[in-house]
Each structure stands twice: as C-alpha cells, then as structure tokens.
Amino acid sequence: MTTPDILLTVDQAAERLGTGVRFVRRLISERRIRYVKLGKPVRIPESAIAAYIAERTVPTLREVRSDFRRAA
C-alpha cells in the first residue's frame, strides 16, 4: 500500500519553494509543474514540488568533472 501524496495549496507550495505565490501560479499556468484541479481550487502534490527541485538542482563542479574522467 502506498501512502497518498499530500496536496498543498498554492500558498503552501510557495512557502516550500521559498518563492512568492505569483511565481507558483505562473508555473501552473505555463504547465511547468504538475497540479491537481479540484473545481476552481488548484493543489500541488508534494512529489511535484520535490521533482521540480530535483530537476533544477545544479551539480557541483566536482560532480561534473568526475563524469569526464571516466574511461569508456
């Protein structure tokens, strides 16, 4: 049995991302983040916030350089 994903309000999602509500609403309108539409209200799954952060995390130079040193 899987645990259900917690649905966050736009305000809660903005707080988790450390941004303003306007930015989260823009992500939703541009469909750059997954969301759930419950009639008029919109909710963002916690996993969508985690995925958004993971996709945009920039690797350190050490991580990037280690990829180039590997022999085929």
DSSP file (Angstrom, degrees, kcal/mol; ACC not computed):
  #  RESIDUE AA STRUCTURE BP1 BP2  ACC     N-H-->O    O-->H-N    N-H-->O    O-->H-N    TCO  KAPPA ALPHA  PHI   PSI    X-CA   Y-CA   Z-CA
    1    1 A M              0   0    0      0, 0.0     2,-0.3     0, 0.0     0, 0.0   0.000 360.0 360.0 360.0 128.8    0.0    0.0    0.0
    2    2 A T        -     0   0    0      1,-0.0     3,-0.0     3,-0.0     0, 0.0  -0.644 360.0-114.1 -92.4 150.6    1.4    3.4   -1.0
    3    3 A T        -     0   0    0     -2,-0.3     2,-0.1     1,-0.1     3,-0.0  -0.635  37.9-108.2 -81.4 139.8    1.0    6.5    1.1
    4    4 A P        -     0   0    0      0, 0.0     2,-0.3     0, 0.0    -1,-0.1  -0.371  32.4-110.0 -69.0 146.7   -1.1    9.2   -0.5
    5    5 A D        -     0   0    0      1,-0.1     2,-0.3    -2,-0.1    -3,-0.0  -0.603  32.8-120.1 -75.9 130.6    0.7   12.3   -1.8
    6    6 A I        -     0   0    0     -2,-0.3    40,-2.2     1,-0.0     2,-0.5  -0.556  23.0-137.4 -74.4 133.0   -0.2   15.3    0.3
    7    7 A L  E     -A   45   0A   0     -2,-0.3     2,-0.3    38,-0.2    -1,-0.0  -0.812  18.7-156.8 -95.2 127.8   -1.8   18.1   -1.7
    8    8 A L  E     -A   44   0A   0     36,-2.9    36,-2.7    -2,-0.5     2,-0.1  -0.759  14.0-122.1-104.1 147.6   -0.6   21.6   -1.0
    9    9 A T     >  -     0   0    0     -2,-0.3     4,-2.5    34,-0.2     5,-0.2  -0.320  36.3-103.0 -73.7 169.6   -2.3   24.9   -1.6
   10   10 A V  H  > S+     0   0    0     32,-0.4     4,-2.4     1,-0.2     5,-0.2   0.897 124.5  52.5 -62.2 -40.0   -0.6   27.5   -3.8
   11   11 A D  H  > S+     0   0    0      2,-0.2     4,-2.0     1,-0.2    -1,-0.2   0.921 110.5  46.8 -61.7 -44.9    0.4   29.4   -0.6
   12   12 A Q  H  > S+     0   0    0      2,-0.2     4,-2.4     1,-0.2    -2,-0.2   0.892 111.7  51.0 -65.3 -40.2    2.0   26.3    0.9
   13   13 A A  H  X S+     0   0    0     -4,-2.5     4,-2.1     2,-0.2    -1,-0.2   0.906 109.4  50.7 -64.0 -41.7    3.8   25.4   -2.3
   14   14 A A  H  X>S+     0   0    0     -4,-2.4     5,-2.5     1,-0.2     4,-1.1   0.896 110.4  49.9 -62.7 -40.0    5.2   28.9   -2.5
   15   15 A E  H  <5S+     0   0    0     -4,-2.0     3,-0.3     2,-0.2    -2,-0.2   0.914 110.1  49.8 -64.7 -43.2    6.4   28.7    1.1
   16   16 A R  H  <5S+     0   0    0     -4,-2.4    -2,-0.2     1,-0.2    -1,-0.2   0.863 115.4  43.5 -63.6 -36.2    8.1   25.3    0.4
   17   17 A L  H  <5S-     0   0    0     -4,-2.1    -1,-0.2    -5,-0.2    -2,-0.2   0.614 109.2-124.6 -84.0 -12.7    9.9   26.7   -2.6
   18   18 A G  T  <5S+     0   0    0     -4,-1.1     2,-0.2    -3,-0.3    -3,-0.2   0.838  74.1 108.9  71.8  32.8   10.8   29.9   -0.8
   19   19 A T  S   <S-     0   0    0     -5,-2.5    -1,-0.3    -6,-0.2     2,-0.2  -0.648  72.6 -84.5-127.1-177.0    9.1   32.0   -3.5
   20   20 A G     >  -     0   0    0     -2,-0.2     4,-1.4    -3,-0.1     3,-0.4  -0.497  35.2-113.1 -89.1 163.7    6.0   34.1   -3.9
   21   21 A V  H  > S+     0   0    0      1,-0.2     4,-2.6     2,-0.2     5,-0.2   0.854 115.1  62.1 -62.0 -36.5    2.5   32.9   -4.8
   22   22 A R  H  > S+     0   0    0      1,-0.2     4,-1.9     2,-0.2    -1,-0.2   0.883 101.5  51.4 -59.7 -40.0    2.7   34.7   -8.1
   23   23 A F  H  > S+     0   0    0     -3,-0.4     4,-2.2     2,-0.2    -1,-0.2   0.922 110.4  48.1 -63.6 -44.5    5.7   32.5   -9.2
   24   24 A V  H  X S+     0   0    0     -4,-1.4     4,-2.1     1,-0.2    -2,-0.2   0.909 110.2  52.0 -64.1 -41.7    3.8   29.3   -8.3
   25   25 A R  H  X S+     0   0    0     -4,-2.6     4,-2.6     1,-0.2    -1,-0.2   0.867 108.8  51.2 -62.9 -35.1    0.8   30.5  -10.2
   26   26 A R  H  X S+     0   0    0     -4,-1.9     4,-2.3     2,-0.2    -2,-0.2   0.903 107.3  52.8 -67.7 -40.7    3.0   31.2  -13.3
   27   27 A L  H  <>S+     0   0    0     -4,-2.2     5,-2.9     1,-0.2     6,-0.8   0.901 112.4  46.3 -58.7 -40.3    4.5   27.7  -13.0
   28   28 A I  H ><5S+     0   0    0     -4,-2.1     3,-1.3     3,-0.2    -2,-0.2   0.938 112.0  48.6 -68.1 -47.5    0.9   26.3  -13.1
   29   29 A S  H 3<5S+     0   0    0     -4,-2.6    -2,-0.2     1,-0.3    -1,-0.2   0.832 115.3  45.0 -65.4 -31.1   -0.3   28.5  -16.0
   30   30 A E  T 3<5S-     0   0    0     -4,-2.3    -1,-0.3    -5,-0.2    -2,-0.2   0.401 110.2-125.9 -89.6   2.6    2.8   27.5  -18.0
   31   31 A R  T < 5 +     0   0    0     -3,-1.3    -3,-0.2    -4,-0.2    -4,-0.1   0.864  68.3 134.9  53.7  42.3    2.3   23.9  -17.0
   32   32 A R      < +     0   0    0     -5,-2.9     2,-0.3    -6,-0.2    -4,-0.2   0.458  67.3  41.2 -94.4  -3.6    5.9   23.6  -15.7
   33   33 A I  S    S-     0   0    0     -6,-0.8    -1,-0.1    -5,-0.1     2,-0.1  -0.996  90.8-108.3-142.4 144.3    4.7   21.8  -12.6
   34   34 A R        +     0   0    0     -2,-0.3     2,-0.3    14,-0.1    14,-0.1  -0.431  44.5 170.8 -69.9 144.9    2.2   19.1  -12.0
   35   35 A Y        -     0   0    0      9,-0.2     2,-0.5    -2,-0.1     9,-0.2  -0.970  30.2-128.4-149.9 165.0   -1.0   20.2  -10.3
   36   36 A V  E     -B   43   0B   0      7,-3.6     7,-2.9    -2,-0.3     2,-0.6  -0.969  17.4-148.4-118.9 129.4   -4.5   18.9   -9.4
   37   37 A K  E     -B   42   0B   0     -2,-0.5     2,-0.6     5,-0.2     5,-0.2  -0.877  12.8-176.4-101.9 120.3   -7.6   20.9  -10.3
   38   38 A L        -     0   0    0      3,-2.8     2,-0.6    -2,-0.6    -2,-0.0  -0.692  67.7 -66.8-113.0  75.4  -10.4   20.4   -7.8
   39   39 A G  S    S-     0   0    0     -2,-0.6    -1,-0.0     1,-0.3     0, 0.0  -0.711 116.1 -17.5  75.6-121.3  -13.1   22.5   -9.5
   40   40 A K  S    S+     0   0    0     -2,-0.6    -1,-0.3    -3,-0.1     0, 0.0   0.871 122.9  84.2 -84.4 -40.3  -11.7   26.1   -9.2
   41   41 A P        -     0   0    0      0, 0.0    -3,-2.8     0, 0.0     2,-0.4  -0.309  67.1-149.1 -65.6 148.6   -9.1   25.5   -6.5
   42   42 A V  E     -B   37   0B   0     -5,-0.2   -32,-0.4    -4,-0.0     2,-0.3  -0.946  11.6-170.1-118.9 138.7   -5.7   24.1   -7.5
   43   43 A R  E     -B   36   0B   0     -7,-2.9    -7,-3.6    -2,-0.4   -34,-0.2  -0.957  12.1-145.9-128.1 148.0   -3.5   21.9   -5.4
   44   44 A I  E     -A    8   0A   0    -36,-2.7   -36,-2.9    -2,-0.3    -9,-0.2  -0.959  20.8-126.2-115.5 124.2    0.1   20.8   -5.9
   45   45 A P  E >>  -A    7   0A   0      0, 0.0     4,-1.3     0, 0.0     3,-0.8  -0.393  17.9-125.7 -65.5 144.1    1.3   17.3   -4.9
   46   46 A E  H 3> S+     0   0    0    -40,-2.2     4,-2.3     1,-0.3     5,-0.2   0.868 111.9  58.8 -56.4 -37.4    4.3   17.3   -2.6
   47   47 A S  H 3> S+     0   0    0      1,-0.2     4,-2.4     2,-0.2    -1,-0.3   0.826 100.6  55.8 -64.4 -30.2    6.0   14.9   -5.0
   48   48 A A  H <> S+     0   0    0     -3,-0.8     4,-2.3     2,-0.2    -1,-0.2   0.875 107.3  49.1 -68.8 -36.7    5.7   17.6   -7.8
   49   49 A I  H  X S+     0   0    0     -4,-1.3     4,-2.2     2,-0.2    -2,-0.2   0.934 112.7  47.5 -65.4 -46.0    7.5   20.1   -5.6
   50   50 A A  H  X S+     0   0    0     -4,-2.3     4,-2.5     1,-0.2    -2,-0.2   0.901 113.2  48.3 -62.3 -41.6   10.3   17.6   -4.9
   51   51 A A  H  X S+     0   0    0     -4,-2.4     4,-2.5     2,-0.2    -1,-0.2   0.898 109.6  52.5 -66.1 -40.8   10.5   16.7   -8.6
   52   52 A Y  H  X S+     0   0    0     -4,-2.3     4,-1.1     1,-0.2    -2,-0.2   0.916 112.5  45.1 -60.5 -44.1   10.6   20.4   -9.6
   53   53 A I  H  < S+     0   0    0     -4,-2.2     3,-0.4     1,-0.2     4,-0.4   0.925 113.1  50.1 -66.1 -44.9   13.5   21.0   -7.2
   54   54 A A  H >< S+     0   0    0     -4,-2.5     3,-0.9     1,-0.2    -2,-0.2   0.888 108.6  52.2 -62.5 -40.2   15.4   17.8   -8.3
   55   55 A E  H 3< S+     0   0    0     -4,-2.5    -1,-0.2     1,-0.2    -2,-0.2   0.782 114.8  42.1 -67.0 -26.6   15.1   18.7  -12.0
   56   56 A R  T 3< S+     0   0    0     -4,-1.1     2,-0.5    -3,-0.4    -1,-0.2   0.306  82.2 118.3-106.8   8.6   16.6   22.2  -11.4
   57   57 A T    <   -     0   0    0     -3,-0.9    -3,-0.0    -4,-0.4    -4,-0.0  -0.658  58.8-140.3 -78.7 124.9   19.3   21.3   -8.9
   58   58 A V        -     0   0    0     -2,-0.5    -2,-0.1     1,-0.1    -1,-0.0  -0.724  17.0-125.1 -88.8 128.7   22.7   22.3  -10.5
   59   59 A P        -     0   0    0      0, 0.0    -1,-0.1     0, 0.0     2,-0.0  -0.326  27.1-106.4 -70.9 155.4   25.5   19.8   -9.8
   60   60 A T     >  -     0   0    0      1,-0.1     4,-1.9     4,-0.0     5,-0.2  -0.326  29.8-108.8 -73.3 163.4   28.8   20.9   -8.3
   61   61 A L  H  > S+     0   0    0      1,-0.2     4,-3.0     2,-0.2     5,-0.2   0.868 119.9  58.4 -61.3 -36.2   31.9   21.2  -10.4
   62   62 A R  H  > S+     0   0    0      1,-0.2     4,-1.7     2,-0.2    -1,-0.2   0.905 106.7  47.3 -61.0 -41.4   33.3   18.2   -8.7
   63   63 A E  H  > S+     0   0    0      2,-0.2     4,-0.8     1,-0.2    -1,-0.2   0.896 114.1  47.2 -65.9 -40.3   30.3   16.1   -9.8
   64   64 A V  H >X S+     0   0    0     -4,-1.9     4,-0.8     1,-0.2     3,-0.6   0.919 111.9  49.5 -68.5 -44.3   30.6   17.4  -13.4
   65   65 A R  H >X S+     0   0    0     -4,-3.0     4,-1.1     1,-0.2     3,-0.6   0.848 102.6  60.8 -65.8 -34.3   34.3   16.8  -13.6
   66   66 A S  H 3< S+     0   0    0     -4,-1.7     4,-0.5     1,-0.2    -1,-0.2   0.806  99.8  57.4 -64.9 -27.3   34.1   13.2  -12.3
   67   67 A D  H X< S+     0   0    0     -4,-0.8     3,-0.5    -3,-0.6    -1,-0.2   0.842 105.2  50.6 -69.5 -33.3   31.9   12.4  -15.3
   68   68 A F  H << S+     0   0    0     -4,-0.8    -1,-0.2    -3,-0.6    -2,-0.2   0.737 103.0  59.5 -77.9 -22.7   34.6   13.5  -17.7
   69   69 A R  T 3< S+     0   0    0     -4,-1.1     2,-0.2    -3,-0.1    -1,-0.2   0.601  79.5 105.5 -84.2 -10.3   37.4   11.5  -16.1
   70   70 A R    <   -     0   0    0     -3,-0.5     2,-0.2    -4,-0.5    -3,-0.0  -0.511  66.9-135.0 -73.8 134.4   35.7    8.1  -16.6
   71   71 A A              0   0    0     -2,-0.2    -2,-0.1     1,-0.1    -1,-0.1  -0.614 360.0 360.0 -88.0 150.3   37.2    6.0  -19.4
   72   72 A A              0   0    0     -2,-0.2    -1,-0.1     0, 0.0    -2,-0.0   0.465 360.0 360.0 -80.0 360.0   34.9    4.2  -21.8
